[in-house]
Amino acid sequence: MRLRHSVLIAGLCLALAACPATAPVKGNAEAAHAAGIGALAGEYDNHAERWTADGRGVPGPTAPPSIHHWLANPTGDTDTVLWRVVLPDTTPVQEGRWLLRYEQNGFVPYRPLNADADAQFAAKDGKFRFEAASWAALTPCTLKPAASRSGTEFAADPSACSAMLPGIGATAALLPLRFRLDGDRLRVVTVADQARGVDAATVSQRVRWFGGWDAINGAGPKASGENTDWHLKRDLRLHSEGGRIALQWRDGAPSGYTLELARLTYRESNTEVLRLAVIEDATGKTLAYVWADPDARRIGLNLGWLQVGLEQDKDAKVR
């Protein structure tokens, strides 16, 4: 496994060395920093990007990898960013953890060296502390304001950064080399993306968490109107970017049905919706679904035998 990772990183180093350096933004880098990073904190997932990859709602072989991001400003300002990058479909799950600190007109990435540094990713309420001995600065991979058609983004010099990768290990593949926030969409280029092509990137949407309830009839889809065997749960939790939750009977046993909540775009009509779907676990088939405006704060359904009501959390903090 170590040899495999070494070969992978070596290949990525060669690919990065061949990539052109990004032209820095001229002018006030401090202003670019404040504008580009102020709204970045949040949770992001690229479920919608993968869903539309082949036009049928099924990720094809050329679809980008499933990726999830958690970003936080633990000190309450925009000069410090904790960034977790996870590939949830890998076995074992691959994860990269990075601290970005704004130094000398750019964000210098740091990697954690010990348990104390790793613990900072769970720090809340301003209790984050930076101990230099617990982090390794990756200065050649500094992300600086760069020119972009969509405004300001931050990018590292791939050639300079490539020299650092062999010493980082397997997590180097998830090191961000470029990022840009357009509204609620986070476009990221990691080291691993370079192997998919010069323009390869992932586009993730900001996650919104919903809570609510479900009532499922004990007879399932064949329940009659007279059947009053309702199993009620009031602790549903799922997010807007492909979040799923298995429905249960009152005793906690699986019912055989799953809810999925996802913000999606249908290619044919270029229509974006928030979709709540009911999936049959045994077959993976979608039994029914309802649509709502993509920014809807409430959504629900009533199938007779199954009723669901969801509402967006009022607390929008990163979970």
C-alpha positions in Angstrom: 0.0 0.0 0.0 2.8 2.4 0.8 4.5 1.7 -2.6 1.2 2.3 -4.3 0.8 5.7 -2.6 4.4 6.6 -3.4 3.9 5.8 -7.1 0.6 7.8 -7.0 2.2 10.9 -5.4 5.2 10.7 -7.8 2.9 10.7 -10.8 0.9 13.6 -9.4 4.2 15.5 -8.8 5.1 15.1 -12.5 1.6 16.2 -13.5 1.8 19.3 -11.3 5.2 20.3 -12.5 3.8 20.4 -16.0 0.9 22.7 -15.1 1.2 26.4 -15.8 1.5 28.8 -12.9 -1.4 31.0 -12.1 -1.1 34.7 -12.7 -1.6 36.6 -9.3 -4.1 39.3 -8.9 -2.7 42.8 -9.2 -3.9 45.3 -6.6 -5.1 45.0 -3.1 -4.6 41.4 -2.0 -6.1 42.2 1.4 -9.3 43.2 -0.2 -9.3 40.1 -2.4 -8.7 38.0 0.7 -11.6 39.5 2.6 -14.0 39.3 -0.3 -13.1 35.7 -1.2 -13.0 34.0 2.1 -15.6 35.8 4.3 -18.5 33.6 3.3 -16.5 30.3 2.8 -17.3 28.7 6.2 -19.8 25.9 5.8 -20.3 22.3 4.6 -20.3 21.4 0.9 -21.0 18.2 -1.1 -20.9 17.5 -4.9 -23.9 15.2 -5.1 -25.7 17.4 -7.7 -22.6 17.5 -9.9 -22.3 13.7 -10.0 -26.1 13.2 -10.4 -26.1 15.2 -13.6 -22.8 13.9 -14.9 -24.4 11.6 -17.6 -27.7 13.3 -18.0 -29.7 10.4 -16.6 -29.4 11.1 -12.9 -26.8 8.3 -12.5 -23.1 9.0 -12.0 -21.3 7.5 -15.0 -17.7 6.3 -15.3 -16.5 9.8 -16.1 -18.2 11.5 -13.2 -16.0 13.2 -10.7 -15.4 11.5 -7.3 -17.9 12.0 -4.5 -16.4 14.6 -2.2 -17.5 16.4 1.0 -16.0 19.5 2.5 -16.2 21.0 6.0 -14.7 24.5 6.4 -14.8 26.7 9.5 -13.3 29.9 10.9 -12.4 28.7 14.4 -11.0 32.0 15.6 -14.1 34.0 14.4 -12.2 35.9 11.7 -11.3 35.1 8.1 -7.5 34.7 8.6 -7.8 31.1 9.8 -9.6 28.3 8.1 -9.9 24.7 9.1 -10.6 22.5 6.1 -11.6 18.8 6.1 -11.8 17.1 2.7 -13.4 13.6 2.6 -14.0 11.1 -0.2 -16.9 9.1 1.3 -17.1 6.4 -1.3 -13.5 5.2 -0.9 -12.5 2.1 1.2 -11.1 3.0 3.6 -12.5 6.5 3.6 -9.8 9.0 2.5 -9.6 12.2 4.4 -7.4 15.3 4.2 -7.1 17.8 7.1 -5.7 21.3 6.5 -5.3 24.5 8.3 -5.1 27.6 6.2 -3.5 30.8 7.7 -3.4 34.1 5.9 0.2 35.1 5.8 2.1 37.4 3.4 -0.9 38.0 1.0 -1.9 34.4 0.8 -3.2 31.3 2.6 -0.4 29.1 3.8 -1.7 25.5 4.2 -0.5 23.5 7.3 -0.9 19.8 7.9 -1.5 18.4 11.4 1.4 16.5 13.0 -0.1 15.1 16.1 -3.3 14.4 18.0 -3.4 17.9 19.5 -3.6 19.4 16.0 -6.2 16.9 14.9 -8.3 17.8 17.9 -8.5 21.4 16.7 -10.8 20.3 13.9 -13.5 19.7 16.6 -12.8 22.9 18.5 -15.9 25.1 19.0 -16.8 28.5 20.4 -13.5 30.2 19.8 -11.4 27.6 21.7 -9.1 26.9 18.8 -5.4 27.3 19.6 -2.4 27.2 17.3 0.7 25.6 18.5 3.4 25.9 15.9 5.1 22.6 16.9 1.9 20.7 16.1 1.7 21.8 12.5 3.9 21.7 9.4 3.7 24.7 7.1 3.5 23.9 3.3 4.7 27.3 2.3 5.4 26.4 -1.4 1.7 25.5 -1.7 0.5 28.9 -0.6 -2.8 29.8 -2.1 -2.8 33.4 -3.4 -5.5 35.6 -5.0 -5.6 34.8 -8.7 -7.3 36.1 -11.8 -10.6 34.5 -12.6 -13.6 35.1 -15.0 -15.9 34.7 -12.0 -14.1 37.1 -9.7 -11.4 36.3 -7.2 -10.2 32.8 -6.5 -7.2 31.5 -4.6 -4.5 29.3 -6.3 -1.2 27.7 -5.5 1.8 27.5 -7.9 1.6 23.8 -9.0 5.3 23.6 -9.9 6.5 25.0 -6.6 4.0 22.9 -4.6 5.0 19.6 -6.3 8.3 19.4 -4.5 6.4 19.2 -1.1 4.1 16.3 -2.0 6.3 13.2 -1.4 6.9 14.2 2.2 3.2 14.6 3.0 2.0 11.1 2.2 -1.2 9.8 0.8 -3.3 12.7 2.1 -1.4 15.0 -0.3 -3.9 13.9 -3.0 -6.6 15.9 -1.2 -4.5 19.1 -0.8 -6.5 22.1 -2.4 -4.5 23.8 -5.2 -7.3 26.2 -6.2 -10.7 27.2 -4.9 -13.4 29.7 -5.6 -16.8 30.3 -4.0 -19.6 31.4 -6.4 -22.7 32.0 -4.2 -23.4 28.6 -2.6 -21.1 26.7 -5.0 -17.5 25.8 -4.1 -15.2 24.9 -7.0 -12.1 23.1 -5.8 -9.1 21.7 -7.6 -7.1 19.2 -5.5 -3.8 17.5 -6.3 -5.7 14.3 -7.2 -7.9 16.2 -9.7 -4.8 16.9 -11.8 -4.7 13.3 -12.9 -8.2 13.7 -14.5 -7.1 16.5 -16.8 -5.9 20.1 -16.8 -9.3 21.6 -16.3 -10.6 18.9 -13.8 -12.3 20.1 -10.7 -15.2 19.3 -8.4 -18.1 21.7 -7.8 -19.9 21.3 -4.5 -23.0 23.0 -3.2 -23.5 24.4 0.3 -25.2 21.9 2.6 -28.4 22.8 4.4 -29.6 20.6 7.3 -33.2 19.7 7.7 -35.0 18.1 10.7 -38.5 16.8 11.0 -40.8 13.8 11.4 -42.2 10.8 9.5 -45.3 8.6 10.1 -45.2 5.2 8.4 -48.1 2.7 8.4 -47.3 -0.8 9.6 -48.8 -2.3 6.5 -46.6 -0.4 4.2 -47.7 0.7 0.7 -50.6 -1.7 0.8 -52.1 -0.1 3.9 -55.9 0.5 3.8 -57.5 3.6 5.0 -58.8 1.9 8.1 -55.4 0.8 9.3 -54.3 3.0 12.2 -51.0 1.2 12.9 -48.9 4.3 12.6 -45.2 4.4 13.5 -44.1 8.0 14.3 -40.6 9.3 14.5 -39.8 13.0 15.3 -36.0 12.9 15.0 -35.3 12.9 11.3 -32.0 14.5 10.3 -30.7 14.8 6.7 -29.0 17.4 4.5 -29.9 18.9 1.2 -27.1 17.5 -0.9 -28.1 13.8 -1.3 -28.6 13.3 2.5 -30.3 10.0 3.3 -31.9 8.5 6.3 -33.4 5.0 6.8 -36.9 5.0 8.1 -37.6 2.8 11.1 -40.5 1.1 12.8 -41.3 2.3 16.4 -39.0 -0.4 17.8 -36.1 0.8 15.8 -36.1 -2.0 13.2 -35.5 -0.9 9.6 -38.8 -0.4 7.6 -37.1 -1.2 4.3 -37.5 2.4 3.0 -35.1 5.3 2.9 -35.6 9.1 2.4 -33.3 11.1 0.2 -33.2 14.9 0.1 -31.2 16.5 -2.8 -30.9 19.7 -4.7 -30.7 18.7 -8.3 -30.7 20.2 -11.8 -32.5 18.5 -14.7 -30.5 19.0 -17.9 -33.4 18.8 -20.3 -35.1 21.9 -18.8 -32.2 23.3 -16.9 -34.5 23.3 -13.9 -33.1 23.3 -10.4 -35.2 21.7 -7.6 -35.1 20.4 -4.1 -36.3 16.8 -4.3 -37.5 14.6 -1.5 -37.6 10.9 -2.6 -38.7 7.6 -1.1 -36.4 4.7 -2.0 -37.1 1.0 -1.6 -34.1 -0.5 0.1 -34.5 -4.0 -1.4 -34.4 -2.8 -5.0 -32.9 0.7 -4.8 -35.8 2.0 -6.8 -37.3 5.4 -6.2 -41.0 4.8 -5.3 -42.1 8.4 -5.2 -40.8 11.9 -5.0 -41.9 15.5 -4.6 -40.3 18.8 -5.8 -39.9 22.2 -4.3 -38.1 25.4 -5.0 -34.3 24.8 -4.6 -34.2 27.3 -1.7 -37.3 26.0 0.0 -37.0 25.8 3.8 -39.9 23.3 4.1 -40.8 20.2 2.2 -43.0 17.2 2.8 -45.0 14.4 1.2 -48.1 12.3 1.8 -48.4 8.9 0.1 -51.3 7.7 2.2 -49.2 5.0 3.9 -46.2 7.4 4.5 -46.2 11.0 5.6 -43.1 13.2 6.0 -42.5 16.8 7.1 -39.1 18.5 7.0 -37.9 22.0 7.9 -34.5 23.6 7.5 -32.5 24.2 10.6 -32.5 27.8 11.9 -29.0 27.3 13.1 -26.8 27.3 10.0 -23.5 26.5 11.8 -21.2 23.8 10.4 -21.9 20.4 11.8 
